[in-house]
Amino acid sequence: MSKIVVLGAGISGHVAASHLRRKLSKNHEVVVVSPNANYQWIPSNIWVGIGRIKSEKILFPLAPLYKKKGIGFKQAKVISFYPEGDAKEQKPYVIAEYVAGENKGQQEKVTYDYLINATGPKLNFEATQGLNPGSNKTYSVCTYTHADHAWEGLNALIEDMKKGKKAKILIGTGHAKATCQGAAFEYILNVEQELRRHKVRDMAEITWISNEYKLGDFGMDGMLLSYASMTMKSSEMVEMIFEDREINWILGAGVNKIEDGIVHYENLEGETKTETFDFAMLIPSFSGHGFKAFDKNNQDITEKLFKGFMIVDADYTPKPYEEWTVQDWPETYQNPSYKNIFAPGIAFAPPHSISKPRKSKNGTEIFPSPPRTGMPSGITAKLVADNIIDSIKKGEESLHHKGSMGNMGAACIASAGFGLTQGSGISITTYPIVPDYVKYPKTQGRHLGKTFGSIGLAGHWLKLALHYAFIYKAKMKPFWWLIPE
């Protein structure tokens, strides 16, 4: 009998636990440890943040589902890792602290045979002074509670605009190294559409602010893509979209301080500038959770497991940008020091950024961190689960399932509007996520036939379909596994 412990119940953790439970007999134990009581379908937070859908429609409680499916659940947060056990406990374990219920505040040793670290990122709001959701007129859509607050703030501003008040709206990244530009991009399009729906678009000035060097970078160094019968750069496509919607943009901006209605940032020229606003949604930087790890003698071995995020089978050798390759990226998400520990999704430490690193004239790094959300999180979680399943069934290590972001595609759909007849979806499909400049030297590292963009109602319908399909899948309803990651 094997015991697999999954840390986190987001996209990666939930996908891994679901596949493990479906494919392993009940002789094997699957346990999820997560501080969150609910599962949330994060991509639909965008619609919550414009008041078009209630947050309860994108979430459900985990405990009843896991109990029904035979998955153990502890609503607790992990504090430390003991991958060798200790003098009293021979099996490896983690220390978890309960965050709810009658055991709240108590700590427990949770032993395991296999460990999947799917804790995702810490939303590092404190890395930017004054960037606190719901304060200083700034908001977030990173969680459903944040998105609820964002809609409260936006709705109040819309009501003011209906009374004749002009407004300035600022949306983008709130840190020089922030990622998840795609979420901010989708939100700015939805906010612009919502203002039109409320007939107050002429009362608002909307501005995109980002650490990207060019529009459409999205932390993936931009892309060359097929669009209709043309070939265009993602920067050209996004510029066309923004110009059509009269959205302004500020690029190469390293936001470092927020005051009430004022954002302070440094640009690549080394200039310190400010921008005023009445409402802002700024994505924070992502960081690791600051976990500690100890060996059987209680000696600190954190550096064996963590490099901010968890160390996996990537090449972390420091080298110049020109020497980075797709081979640097992990394929199995296995920790090299402890072979029974894996870290899919955002939990793994990337070997380097995907976008070219840039510094301001003052030496401040201003460029996006690599994205690992959405499809990559689900795909990597499933392959980790499949490798553990194979290893258990064969009685020996099996790493047959592999998937590098250097040979993995991703689809992103930014849908503006809500409903079957109203809305427009901007669809961008990229292959591979990490550009391979050796394999595709003439198309900026991407396979042009698999990297394309489109705009229209069809993409919006697809976004709606995915919303319902992935919630169905997450609830593990009949034949849920037929829906791809």
Buried (B, 14 or more C-beta within 10 A) or exposed (E): EBBBBBBBBBBBBBBBBBBBBBBBEEEBBBBBBBBBBBBBBBBBBBBBBBBBBEBEBBBBEBBEBBEEBEBBBBBBBBBBBBBBBBEEEEEBBBBBBBBEEEBEEEEBBBBBBBBBBBBBBBBBBEBBBBBBBBEBBBBBBBBBBBBBBBBBBBBEBBEBBEEEEEBBBBBBBBBBBBBBBBBBBBBBBBBBBBBBBBEBBEBBBBBBBBBBBBBBBBBBBBBBBBBEEEBBBBBBBBBBBBEEBEBBBBBBBBBBBBBEBBBBBBBBEEEEEEBEBBBBBBBBBBBBBEBBBBBBEEEEBBEBBBBBBBBBBBEBEEEEEEEBBBBBBBBBBBBBEBBBBBBBBBBBBBBBBBBEEBBBEBEBBBBBBBBBBBBBBBBBBBBBBBBBBBBBBEEEEBBEBEBBBBBBBBBBBBBBBBEEEEBBBBBBBBBBBBBBBEBBEEBBBBBBEEBBBBBEBEBBBBBBEBBEBBBBBBBBEEEBEEEEB
